Amino acid sequence: MTAVTDQGRDQGQGPERESAEEPGKGEGRRWDDGLIARRAAEAAQEGAESAPVPRDEPGPQVEAYGLPGSPLRPRLDALRELVGLSRARLDGDTLAEAGRVLDEASARQRLSSRHTVVAIAGATGSGKSTLFNALAGVQISDTGLRRPTTSAPIACSWTDGAAGLLDRLAIPGRLRRRPVQGGTATDEALQGLVLVDLPDHDSAATGHRDQVDRVLALVDAVIWVVDPEKYADAALHERYLRPLAGHAEISFVVLNQIDRLSGEAADLVLDDLRRLLDEDGMAVGEHGEPGATVMPLSALSGAGVGDLRELLGRFVQARTAAARRLSADVDAAAARLRPVYVAEGRPGLGERAREEFTDRLAEAVGAAAAGQASEREWRRNAGRACGTPWLRLWRWYESTRQLGGLDLMAQALAPPEEELTARQRVEQAVRKLADDAVDGLPTPWAQAVREAAVNGAKGLPEALDGLARNAQAGAPGRGRGGSGDTASTPVGRSGKDAAKGAGKRGSGPSGTDPVPSAAAQGGRPARPPRPAWWPAAVLAQASMTLLQIFGGLWLLGQIVGVLEPGLLIPALLMLAGVVGGPLVEWACAAAARGPARRYGQEAERRLREAAAGCGRARVLDPVAAELARYREVRERYVAVTEFSTTGG
């Protein structure tokens, strides 16, 4: 192959240079030092006579990479939505790679779809620059014993319109070249190829390795050049091939310098190379299966170079390299994000967890105790209304005797202890709910759910304290909102306080609400409802009392001599009153058991619903919202991964 001088290469840049030389400026430096140079000069002269030299500007043949009909577009849209929904829950470092992929995909889709950018990468002395020159048909990249021979990326474009792609790679105009084309079918197939020769990836110069890493992240495909001595280099496999295992379909691994090995030795080295690639996780395309292309060649002697040119021609004409590269990048980003989106089980709040949370809140607020106290109070009211006057007087006397210092002291000391117990029960209920909700969730989303539960629980004990105080004064009845006001209506600070409040005061005018509003009755505590038969029972009890009084007065009149003697009738009347009074009271107590029980159950239900509504508004709804957000991002993540075309 005839070498080309630096001046000739500069002149041969054609439309790929950033600024063309003025006419006549380089006439004294014509390519007259070989056959290739003379053919190039003649072709340039004929083109100059027929039409002006085309500039490197997008023309009709350059189309944006629109990906029509490709599953990559919905995957990119899903990834973009996924990143947007996750910014408030995940840190920037976690989403950095996905953001980079989206940026690069957007930039690549705005550029030419008729060009395929292929980088040639290799270690020091592997012969990648020699292979670059062999594919271009002209000496573009320096080769020799001096290392490193390639200090900056050099590009060779087979057609016009690739300036935007090369600008994206930050390759200056002085390092952009054009190949020598002989008009063969292979040369026609390579139309649209942009070949980039990279510095050595194992160079001692850190800047060279940085350039390799930068360009490899932007190109559409890579040709990895290895030699019989360094094909198993750990730096190559651990730093590049293993992380890029998902990019197998856009990877070519060529074993260069095959002329240094015998046929049997070459086969052994190729088999070992395939084994190493398999260990790296990079699929090898054999028997028509998708994967990396592995082939031997000798860039120096030309053996196998023609086969590689044919493979590159078919690869370029397919025009799917950019889409495959972007799809592989999306797969890699999705694989990195998998731990923060994929749960081990089926996290969420089931009905059982919700019911257990409600039960714990009801226990903390003392709903059961309040219901029992309401039932007892209803029965006491029935006894007071239907009991005999003498028994009611005795009970009043006994109640005044029991109001002593010990009882008052117990009431004064009990509330703080009960309040502390109620607060602990509420905190335990919230912790248990959070544990059930985050079971199997990825760490960031589990943390978000726990924070939502904890933030809601900060005001929950205080809200339940307010519920207790309102329960003592009476809770709103149905005429003032009923159970629909549970989110803002307090119901109980502790079980004992709520029981006392609901038992001592509590019924609406309709007789259906166990804990009505005291404010609705002018601030006076309400009494339990009275059934329709209570007036009759009271009248019967009054009649029994009147019989006792009438019989007693009759007997008294006979004793003092005012009335005629006759003990039988007044004695029977008095006995009827004495016996009938307790019988009426007992009958009323028996008849009051059913209504009292229903009244207590209604009080417990209302108190339970109020506590559940408070817990739902403060804890359950925020936790459910976080779980719904996780399910939404999980659906987006599934959309990113389910249409993968690279097997990632």
C-alpha positions as CSV (number, residue, x, y, z in Angstrom):
1,M,0.0,0.0,0.0
2,T,1.3,3.4,-1.0
3,A,1.9,5.9,1.8
4,V,0.3,9.3,1.6
5,T,2.0,12.5,2.8
6,D,0.5,14.7,5.4
7,Q,-0.2,17.4,2.8
8,G,-1.9,14.9,0.6
9,R,-4.1,13.7,3.4
10,D,-5.1,17.2,4.2
11,Q,-6.0,17.8,0.6
12,G,-7.8,14.5,0.5
13,Q,-10.1,15.4,3.3
14,G,-12.6,16.6,0.7
15,P,-15.9,17.7,2.2
16,E,-15.1,16.3,5.6
17,R,-12.7,19.2,6.4
18,E,-13.9,22.1,8.6
19,S,-12.7,24.6,6.0
20,A,-11.6,23.8,2.4
21,E,-8.5,25.4,0.9
22,E,-9.0,28.2,-1.5
23,P,-8.8,27.3,-5.3
24,G,-5.2,27.1,-6.6
25,K,-3.7,27.3,-3.1
26,G,-2.5,23.7,-3.2
27,E,-1.7,23.3,-6.9
28,G,2.0,22.8,-6.1
29,R,1.3,19.9,-3.8
30,R,-0.6,17.5,-6.1
31,W,-0.7,13.7,-5.4
32,D,1.8,12.7,-8.0
33,D,3.8,10.2,-5.9
34,G,1.8,7.0,-6.8
35,L,-1.0,5.3,-8.6
36,I,-3.5,5.9,-5.9
37,A,-2.7,9.6,-5.8
38,R,-3.0,10.0,-9.5
39,R,-6.4,8.3,-9.6
40,A,-7.6,10.4,-6.8
41,A,-6.4,13.6,-8.6
42,E,-8.0,12.6,-11.9
43,A,-11.3,11.9,-10.1
44,A,-11.2,15.2,-8.3
45,Q,-10.4,17.1,-11.6
46,E,-13.4,15.4,-13.4
47,G,-15.7,16.2,-10.5
48,A,-14.6,19.9,-10.4
49,E,-15.4,20.3,-14.1
50,S,-18.9,18.7,-13.9
51,A,-20.1,20.2,-10.6
52,P,-18.9,22.2,-7.6
53,V,-17.2,20.3,-4.7
54,P,-20.0,19.4,-2.2
55,R,-19.7,20.8,1.2
56,D,-20.3,18.7,4.4
57,E,-23.8,20.0,4.9
58,P,-27.0,17.9,5.4
59,G,-28.6,17.3,2.1
60,P,-31.6,15.4,0.9
61,Q,-29.8,12.1,1.4
62,V,-29.4,12.8,5.2
63,E,-32.4,11.9,7.3
64,A,-32.9,12.2,11.0
65,Y,-32.9,8.9,12.9
66,G,-36.6,8.8,13.4
67,L,-36.9,5.1,14.3
68,P,-40.2,4.6,12.5
69,G,-42.0,1.5,13.6
70,S,-39.3,0.6,16.0
71,P,-40.1,-0.6,19.6
72,L,-37.2,1.6,20.7
73,R,-39.3,4.7,20.7
74,P,-41.9,3.5,23.3
75,R,-39.0,2.2,25.4
76,L,-37.3,5.5,25.4
77,D,-40.6,7.3,26.2
78,A,-41.2,4.8,29.1
79,L,-37.7,5.4,30.4
80,R,-38.2,9.2,30.2
81,E,-41.4,8.9,32.2
82,L,-39.7,6.5,34.6
83,V,-36.9,9.0,35.3
84,G,-39.4,11.8,35.7
85,L,-41.6,9.9,38.2
86,S,-38.6,8.8,40.2
87,R,-36.7,12.0,40.7
88,A,-38.4,12.8,44.0
89,R,-37.7,9.3,45.4
90,L,-34.3,8.3,44.0
91,D,-31.0,10.2,44.2
92,G,-29.3,11.7,41.2
93,D,-26.5,9.2,41.1
94,T,-28.9,6.3,40.7
95,L,-30.7,8.0,37.7
96,A,-27.5,9.5,36.2
97,E,-26.9,6.6,33.7
98,A,-30.5,6.5,32.6
99,G,-30.4,10.3,32.1
100,R,-27.2,10.0,30.0
101,V,-28.8,7.3,27.8
102,L,-31.8,9.5,27.2
103,D,-29.6,12.5,26.3
104,E,-27.5,10.4,23.9
105,A,-30.5,8.8,22.4
106,S,-32.1,12.2,21.7
107,A,-28.8,13.5,20.2
108,R,-28.4,10.4,18.0
109,Q,-31.9,10.5,16.7
110,R,-31.5,14.0,15.5
111,L,-28.5,13.0,13.3
112,S,-28.1,11.1,10.1
113,S,-29.8,7.7,9.9
114,R,-27.8,6.9,6.7
115,H,-24.5,6.7,8.5
116,T,-23.2,4.0,10.8
117,V,-20.3,5.0,13.1
118,V,-18.0,2.1,13.8
119,A,-15.0,2.5,16.1
120,I,-11.8,0.3,16.0
121,A,-10.5,-0.3,19.5
122,G,-7.5,-2.3,20.6
123,A,-4.5,-2.6,22.8
124,T,-1.0,-1.3,22.1
125,G,0.5,-3.2,19.2
126,S,-2.7,-5.1,18.3
127,G,-2.6,-3.7,14.8
128,K,-5.9,-1.7,14.9
129,S,-4.4,1.2,13.0
130,T,-3.1,-1.2,10.3
131,L,-6.6,-2.7,10.0
132,F,-8.0,0.9,9.9
133,N,-5.8,1.7,6.9
134,A,-6.5,-1.7,5.2
135,L,-10.3,-1.0,5.4
136,A,-9.9,2.5,4.1
137,G,-7.6,1.5,1.3
138,V,-5.1,4.2,2.1
139,Q,-2.6,5.0,4.9
140,I,-4.5,7.3,7.1
141,S,-3.5,6.3,10.6
142,D,0.2,6.2,11.5
143,T,1.6,2.7,12.1
144,G,5.0,1.7,13.4
145,L,7.0,0.6,16.4
146,R,6.7,3.9,18.2
147,R,4.0,3.7,20.9
148,P,1.5,5.1,21.1
149,T,1.1,5.6,17.4
150,T,-2.5,6.9,17.7
151,S,-2.9,9.8,20.2
152,A,-6.3,11.0,19.1
153,P,-9.4,9.5,17.3
154,I,-9.2,9.7,13.5
155,A,-12.3,9.3,11.3
156,C,-12.8,8.1,7.8
157,S,-16.2,8.7,6.2
158,W,-17.2,6.9,3.0
159,T,-20.0,9.4,2.2
160,D,-21.0,13.0,2.8
161,G,-23.3,14.2,5.5
162,A,-21.5,12.8,8.6
163,A,-20.3,16.1,9.9
164,G,-22.9,16.2,12.7
165,L,-21.9,12.7,13.9
166,L,-18.2,13.6,13.9
167,D,-18.9,16.8,15.7
168,R,-20.7,14.8,18.3
169,L,-17.6,12.7,18.7
170,A,-15.5,15.9,19.0
171,I,-13.2,14.8,16.1
172,P,-11.7,18.0,14.6
173,G,-11.7,18.6,10.8
174,R,-8.0,18.0,10.5
175,L,-8.5,14.4,11.6
176,R,-11.3,13.6,9.2
177,R,-10.4,11.6,6.1
178,R,-12.0,10.0,3.0
179,P,-11.1,6.5,1.8
180,V,-10.0,5.4,-1.6
181,Q,-12.9,3.6,-3.3
182,G,-12.5,1.4,-6.4
183,G,-16.2,1.3,-7.3
184,T,-16.6,-2.4,-6.4
185,A,-19.7,-3.9,-4.9
186,T,-18.0,-4.0,-1.5
187,D,-17.2,-0.3,-1.7
188,E,-20.8,0.4,-2.6
189,A,-22.0,-1.5,0.4
190,L,-19.8,0.6,2.6
191,Q,-21.5,3.8,1.6
192,G,-22.6,5.4,4.9
193,L,-19.8,3.9,7.0
194,V,-17.9,6.2,9.3
195,L,-14.8,4.4,10.7
196,V,-13.0,5.8,13.7
197,D,-9.5,4.7,14.8
198,L,-9.2,5.1,18.6
199,P,-6.1,5.5,20.7
200,D,-4.9,2.4,22.6
201,H,-7.2,1.5,25.5
202,D,-4.3,0.3,27.6
203,S,-2.2,3.4,26.9
204,A,0.0,4.7,29.7
205,A,-1.4,8.2,28.9
206,T,-4.6,8.7,30.9
207,G,-5.9,11.2,28.4
208,H,-5.8,8.5,25.7
209,R,-7.9,6.1,27.8
210,D,-10.4,8.9,28.6
211,Q,-10.8,9.5,24.9
212,V,-11.5,5.8,24.2
213,D,-14.1,5.7,26.9
214,R,-15.8,8.9,25.7
215,V,-16.0,7.8,22.0
216,L,-17.0,4.2,22.9
217,A,-20.1,5.6,24.6
218,L,-21.2,7.4,21.4
219,V,-20.5,5.2,18.5
220,D,-22.9,2.8,16.9
221,A,-20.7,-0.3,16.8
222,V,-17.2,-1.4,17.8
223,I,-14.5,-3.6,16.2
224,W,-12.3,-5.0,19.0
225,V,-8.9,-5.9,17.6
226,V,-7.0,-8.4,19.7
227,D,-3.8,-10.3,19.0
228,P,-2.5,-13.8,19.9
229,E,-0.6,-12.3,22.9
230,K,-3.1,-10.0,24.5
231,Y,-6.5,-11.5,23.6
232,A,-6.9,-12.7,27.2
233,D,-5.8,-9.5,28.8
234,A,-7.8,-8.9,32.0
235,A,-7.9,-5.2,31.4
236,L,-9.7,-5.7,28.1
237,H,-12.3,-8.1,29.5
238,E,-12.9,-6.6,32.8
239,R,-12.9,-2.9,31.7
240,Y,-14.7,-3.2,28.4
241,L,-16.0,-6.5,27.1
242,R,-17.7,-7.6,30.3
243,P,-19.5,-4.3,30.9
244,L,-20.5,-4.2,27.2
245,A,-21.7,-7.8,27.1
246,G,-25.2,-6.6,26.3
247,H,-23.9,-4.9,23.2
248,A,-22.9,-8.1,21.5
249,E,-25.0,-7.5,18.4
250,I,-23.0,-4.4,17.6
251,S,-19.6,-5.9,18.5
252,F,-17.0,-7.4,16.2
253,V,-14.1,-9.2,17.8
254,V,-11.3,-9.9,15.3
255,L,-8.2,-11.9,16.1
256,N,-5.5,-10.0,14.2
257,Q,-2.0,-11.2,13.3
258,I,-3.4,-14.6,12.5
259,D,-0.5,-15.1,10.0
260,R,1.8,-15.5,13.1
261,L,0.0,-18.7,14.0
262,S,-0.3,-22.1,12.4
263,G,-3.8,-23.3,11.4
264,E,-4.2,-25.5,14.4
265,A,-2.9,-22.9,16.8
266,A,-5.2,-20.3,15.3
267,D,-8.2,-22.5,15.8
268,L,-7.2,-23.1,19.5
269,V,-6.8,-19.4,20.1
270,L,-10.2,-18.6,18.5
271,D,-11.9,-21.3,20.6
272,D,-10.3,-19.8,23.7
273,L,-11.3,-16.3,22.7
274,R,-14.9,-17.5,22.3
275,R,-14.7,-19.2,25.7
276,L,-13.6,-15.9,27.3
277,L,-16.3,-14.0,25.7
278,D,-18.8,-16.5,26.9
279,E,-17.5,-16.1,30.5
280,D,-17.8,-12.3,30.0
281,G,-21.5,-12.8,29.2
282,M,-21.1,-11.7,25.6
283,A,-23.1,-13.9,23.3
284,V,-21.2,-15.1,20.2
285,G,-23.2,-15.0,17.0
286,E,-22.9,-18.5,15.5
287,H,-25.2,-20.5,13.3
288,G,-27.3,-17.5,12.5
289,E,-27.9,-16.6,16.1
290,P,-27.6,-12.9,17.2
291,G,-24.4,-12.0,19.0
292,A,-20.9,-10.8,18.5
293,T,-19.0,-11.6,15.4
294,V,-15.7,-13.4,16.0
295,M,-13.3,-13.9,13.1
296,P,-9.5,-14.2,12.4
297,L,-7.6,-11.9,10.0
298,S,-4.3,-10.4,9.2
299,A,-4.4,-6.7,8.6
300,L,-0.8,-6.7,7.4
301,S,-1.1,-9.5,4.8
302,G,-4.8,-8.7,4.0
303,A,-6.0,-12.2,4.9
304,G,-9.6,-12.0,6.1
305,V,-9.8,-8.2,5.6
306,G,-12.1,-8.7,2.6
307,D,-14.5,-10.9,4.6
308,L,-14.6,-8.2,7.3
309,R,-15.4,-5.5,4.6
310,E,-18.3,-7.7,3.4
311,L,-19.6,-8.1,6.9
312,L,-19.3,-4.4,7.5
313,G,-21.1,-3.7,4.2
314,R,-24.1,-5.8,5.2
315,F,-24.0,-4.3,8.7
316,V,-24.0,-0.8,7.4
317,Q,-26.7,-1.3,4.7
318,A,-29.0,-2.8,7.3
319,R,-29.0,0.6,9.0
320,T,-30.0,-0.9,12.4
321,A,-26.8,-0.4,14.3
322,A,-27.8,2.9,15.9
323,A,-31.1,1.4,17.1
324,R,-29.4,-1.7,18.4
325,R,-26.8,0.4,20.2
326,L,-29.5,2.6,21.8
327,S,-31.6,-0.5,22.7
328,A,-28.5,-2.1,24.4
329,D,-27.9,1.1,26.3
330,V,-31.5,1.1,27.5
331,D,-31.1,-2.5,28.6
332,A,-27.9,-1.6,30.5
333,A,-29.5,1.3,32.2
334,A,-32.6,-0.8,33.1
335,A,-30.4,-3.5,34.5
336,R,-28.7,-1.0,36.8
337,L,-32.1,0.3,37.9
338,R,-33.5,-3.2,38.5
339,P,-32.7,-3.3,42.3
340,V,-34.6,0.0,42.9
341,Y,-37.7,-1.0,40.9
342,V,-38.2,-4.8,41.1
343,A,-39.7,-6.1,44.4
344,E,-39.2,-9.6,45.7
345,G,-42.9,-10.3,46.2
346,R,-46.2,-8.5,45.8
347,P,-46.0,-5.5,48.1
348,G,-49.1,-3.6,49.0
349,L,-51.8,-3.1,51.6
350,G,-54.3,-6.0,51.7
351,E,-57.7,-6.0,53.4
352,R,-56.3,-8.0,56.2
353,A,-53.6,-5.3,56.9
354,R,-56.1,-2.6,56.8
355,E,-58.5,-4.4,59.1
356,E,-55.7,-5.1,61.6
357,F,-54.7,-1.4,61.6
358,T,-58.4,-0.4,62.2
359,D,-58.6,-2.9,65.0
360,R,-55.5,-1.5,66.7
361,L,-56.8,2.1,66.4
362,A,-60.2,1.0,67.8
363,E,-58.4,-0.7,70.7
364,A,-56.3,2.4,71.3
365,V,-59.3,4.7,71.3
366,G,-61.3,2.3,73.5
367,A,-64.2,1.7,71.2
368,A,-65.1,-1.6,72.8
369,A,-65.0,-0.2,76.3
370,A,-67.0,2.8,75.2
371,G,-69.7,0.5,73.8
372,Q,-69.9,-1.5,77.0
373,A,-70.1,1.7,79.1
374,S,-72.8,3.0,76.8
375,E,-74.7,-0.2,77.2
376,R,-74.4,0.0,81.0
377,E,-75.4,3.6,81.1
378,W,-78.5,2.9,79.0
379,R,-79.5,0.2,81.4
380,R,-78.9,2.5,84.4
381,N,-81.0,5.2,82.8
382,A,-83.7,2.6,82.3
383,G,-83.4,1.6,86.0
384,R,-83.6,5.2,87.1
385,A,-86.7,5.9,85.0
386,C,-88.5,2.7,85.9
387,G,-87.2,1.9,89.4
388,T,-89.1,2.4,92.6
389,P,-88.6,5.8,94.3
390,W,-87.3,4.1,97.5
391,L,-84.7,2.1,95.5
392,R,-83.6,5.2,93.5
393,L,-83.2,7.1,96.8
394,W,-81.0,4.4,98.2
395,R,-78.9,4.2,95.1
396,W,-78.4,8.0,95.2
397,Y,-77.3,7.7,98.8
398,E,-74.8,4.9,98.0
399,S,-73.4,6.9,95.1
400,T,-72.7,9.9,97.3
401,R,-70.9,7.7,99.8
402,Q,-68.6,6.2,97.1
403,L,-67.4,9.6,95.9
404,G,-64.3,9.6,98.1
405,G,-60.7,10.7,98.0
406,L,-59.3,7.3,96.8
407,D,-61.7,7.3,93.8
408,L,-60.9,10.9,92.9
409,M,-57.2,10.2,93.2
410,A,-57.5,7.1,90.9
411,Q,-59.3,9.2,88.4
412,A,-56.6,11.9,88.5
413,L,-53.8,9.4,88.1
414,A,-55.3,7.1,85.5
415,P,-55.5,9.4,82.5
416,P,-51.7,10.0,82.0
417,E,-51.0,6.3,82.2
418,E,-53.9,5.5,79.9
419,E,-52.9,8.3,77.5
420,L,-49.4,6.9,77.3
421,T,-50.7,3.4,76.7
422,A,-53.0,4.7,73.9
423,R,-50.1,6.6,72.3
424,Q,-47.9,3.4,72.4
425,R,-50.7,1.4,70.8
426,V,-51.1,4.0,68.0
427,E,-47.4,4.0,67.3
428,Q,-47.3,0.2,67.3
429,A,-50.3,0.1,64.9
430,V,-48.5,2.5,62.5
431,R,-45.2,0.5,62.7
432,K,-47.1,-2.7,61.9
433,L,-48.9,-1.2,59.0
434,A,-45.7,0.2,57.6
435,D,-44.0,-3.2,57.9
436,D,-46.8,-4.9,56.1
437,A,-46.8,-2.2,53.3
438,V,-43.1,-2.3,52.6
439,D,-42.7,-6.1,52.7
440,G,-40.6,-6.9,49.6
441,L,-40.4,-3.3,48.4
442,P,-37.0,-2.0,47.0
443,T,-35.2,0.1,49.6
444,P,-35.9,3.6,48.2
445,W,-39.6,3.0,47.9
446,A,-39.8,1.2,51.3
447,Q,-38.2,4.3,52.8
448,A,-40.7,6.6,51.1
449,V,-43.6,4.5,52.4
450,R,-42.2,4.5,56.0
451,E,-41.8,8.2,55.8
452,A,-45.4,8.7,54.7
453,A,-46.6,6.5,57.6
454,V,-44.4,8.2,60.2
455,N,-45.3,11.7,59.0
456,G,-49.0,10.8,59.3
457,A,-48.6,9.2,62.7
458,K,-47.1,12.4,64.1
459,G,-50.5,13.9,64.5
460,L,-52.5,10.8,64.9
461,P,-52.2,10.4,68.8
462,E,-53.2,14.0,69.2
463,A,-56.2,13.6,66.9
464,L,-57.3,10.6,69.0
465,D,-56.8,12.6,72.1
466,G,-59.2,15.1,70.6
467,L,-61.6,12.3,69.9
468,A,-61.6,11.3,73.5
469,R,-62.4,14.8,74.7
470,N,-65.2,15.2,72.2
471,A,-66.6,11.8,73.2
472,Q,-67.0,13.0,76.7
473,A,-69.0,16.0,75.5
474,G,-70.8,14.0,72.8
475,A,-69.9,13.3,69.2
476,P,-71.8,14.7,66.2
477,G,-75.0,12.9,65.4
478,R,-76.2,12.0,62.0
479,G,-78.1,15.2,61.8
480,R,-74.7,17.0,61.9
481,G,-72.7,14.9,59.6
482,G,-72.8,11.5,61.3
483,S,-70.1,9.1,60.5
484,G,-69.1,11.1,57.5
485,D,-67.3,13.5,59.7
486,T,-64.9,10.9,61.1
487,A,-61.8,12.4,59.5
488,S,-62.0,15.5,61.5
489,T,-64.2,14.5,64.4
490,P,-62.3,13.3,67.5
491,V,-63.4,10.2,69.2
492,G,-61.2,9.2,72.2
493,R,-57.9,9.7,74.1
494,S,-57.9,6.5,76.0
495,G,-60.2,3.5,76.3
496,K,-61.4,4.4,79.8
497,D,-62.0,8.1,79.1
498,A,-63.9,7.3,75.9
499,A,-66.0,4.7,77.8
500,K,-66.9,7.2,80.5
501,G,-67.7,9.9,78.0
502,A,-69.8,7.7,75.7
503,G,-71.5,6.1,78.6
504,K,-72.4,9.2,80.6
505,R,-73.4,11.4,77.7
506,G,-74.6,10.3,74.4
507,S,-77.7,10.3,72.4
508,G,-79.2,12.4,69.7
509,P,-82.8,13.5,69.6
510,S,-83.7,10.8,67.1
511,G,-82.8,8.1,69.6
512,T,-80.4,6.5,67.1
513,D,-77.1,8.1,67.8
514,P,-75.2,6.8,70.8
515,V,-72.8,9.8,71.0
516,P,-74.6,13.0,69.9
517,S,-73.3,16.5,70.1
518,A,-73.7,18.3,73.4
519,A,-73.4,21.6,71.5
520,A,-76.5,20.6,69.5
521,Q,-78.4,20.6,72.8
522,G,-77.3,23.9,74.2
523,G,-74.1,22.5,75.8
524,R,-76.0,20.2,78.1
525,P,-75.0,16.5,78.1
526,A,-77.5,14.3,76.3
527,R,-79.2,11.2,77.7
528,P,-79.6,7.8,76.1
529,P,-82.7,7.4,74.0
530,R,-85.9,6.1,75.6
531,P,-88.1,3.6,73.8
532,A,-91.8,4.1,73.2
533,W,-92.8,1.9,76.1
534,W,-91.0,3.9,78.7
535,P,-93.9,6.3,79.5
536,A,-96.1,3.3,80.1
537,A,-93.5,1.8,82.4
538,V,-93.1,5.0,84.3
539,L,-96.9,5.3,84.6
540,A,-97.1,1.8,85.9
541,Q,-94.3,2.5,88.4
542,A,-96.1,5.6,89.5
543,S,-99.3,3.7,90.0
544,M,-97.5,1.1,92.1
545,T,-96.1,4.0,94.2
546,L,-99.5,5.6,94.5
547,L,-101.0,2.2,95.6
548,Q,-98.3,2.0,98.3
549,I,-99.0,5.5,99.5
550,F,-102.8,5.1,99.4
551,G,-102.7,1.8,101.2
552,G,-100.3,3.2,103.8
553,L,-102.5,6.3,104.4
554,W,-105.6,4.1,104.6
555,L,-103.9,1.9,107.3
556,L,-102.7,5.0,109.1
557,G,-106.2,6.5,109.2
558,Q,-107.5,3.3,110.7
559,I,-104.8,3.3,113.3
560,V,-105.5,6.8,114.4
561,G,-109.2,6.1,114.3
562,V,-110.1,8.5,111.5
563,L,-111.4,5.7,109.3
564,E,-113.4,2.6,110.0
565,P,-111.4,-0.5,110.8
566,G,-110.8,-2.9,107.8
567,L,-107.2,-4.0,107.3
568,L,-107.7,-6.4,104.4
569,I,-108.3,-4.0,101.5
570,P,-105.6,-1.4,102.5
571,A,-103.1,-4.1,103.2
572,L,-103.8,-5.7,99.8
573,L,-103.4,-2.3,98.1
574,M,-100.2,-1.6,99.9
575,L,-98.9,-5.1,99.2
576,A,-99.7,-4.7,95.5
577,G,-97.8,-1.5,95.4
578,V,-94.8,-2.9,97.3
579,V,-94.6,-6.1,95.1
580,G,-95.7,-4.5,91.9
581,G,-93.0,-1.8,92.0
582,P,-90.0,-4.2,91.8
583,L,-91.9,-6.3,89.3
584,V,-92.3,-3.4,87.0
585,E,-88.6,-2.5,87.5
586,W,-87.5,-6.0,86.8
587,A,-89.7,-6.2,83.6
588,C,-88.3,-2.9,82.4
589,A,-84.7,-4.1,83.0
590,A,-85.4,-7.3,81.0
591,A,-87.0,-5.3,78.2
592,A,-84.1,-2.9,78.2
593,R,-81.4,-5.5,77.6
594,G,-81.9,-5.7,73.8
595,P,-82.1,-1.9,73.2
596,A,-79.1,-1.4,75.6
597,R,-77.0,-3.9,73.7
598,R,-77.8,-2.4,70.4
599,Y,-77.1,1.1,71.8
600,G,-73.7,-0.1,73.0
601,Q,-72.9,-1.7,69.7
602,E,-73.9,1.4,67.9
603,A,-71.6,3.5,70.1
604,E,-68.7,1.1,69.6
605,R,-69.3,1.2,65.8
606,R,-69.4,4.9,65.6
607,L,-66.3,5.3,67.7
608,R,-64.5,2.7,65.7
609,E,-65.5,4.3,62.4
610,A,-64.4,7.7,63.6
611,A,-61.0,6.3,64.7
612,A,-60.7,4.4,61.4
613,G,-61.5,7.5,59.4
614,C,-58.8,9.5,61.3
615,G,-56.3,6.8,60.7
616,R,-57.2,6.5,57.0
617,A,-56.9,10.2,56.3
618,R,-53.6,10.5,58.2
619,V,-51.8,7.2,57.5
620,L,-53.6,4.8,55.2
621,D,-54.2,7.3,52.3
622,P,-50.6,8.6,52.2
623,V,-49.2,5.1,52.4
624,A,-51.6,4.0,49.6
625,A,-50.5,6.9,47.5
626,E,-46.8,6.0,47.8
627,L,-47.7,2.4,46.9
628,A,-49.7,3.6,43.9
629,R,-46.7,5.7,42.8
630,Y,-44.4,2.7,43.1
631,R,-46.9,0.6,41.0
632,E,-46.9,3.3,38.4
633,V,-43.1,3.5,38.1
634,R,-43.0,-0.3,38.1
635,E,-45.3,-0.4,35.1
636,R,-43.0,2.1,33.4
637,Y,-40.0,-0.1,34.2
638,V,-41.7,-3.1,32.7
639,A,-42.4,-1.1,29.6
640,V,-38.7,-0.3,29.3
641,T,-37.7,-3.9,29.6
642,E,-40.4,-5.9,27.9
643,F,-39.6,-4.8,24.3
644,S,-35.9,-5.4,24.5
645,T,-34.4,-6.4,21.2
646,T,-30.9,-7.2,22.5
647,G,-31.8,-9.8,25.1
648,G,-30.8,-7.5,27.9
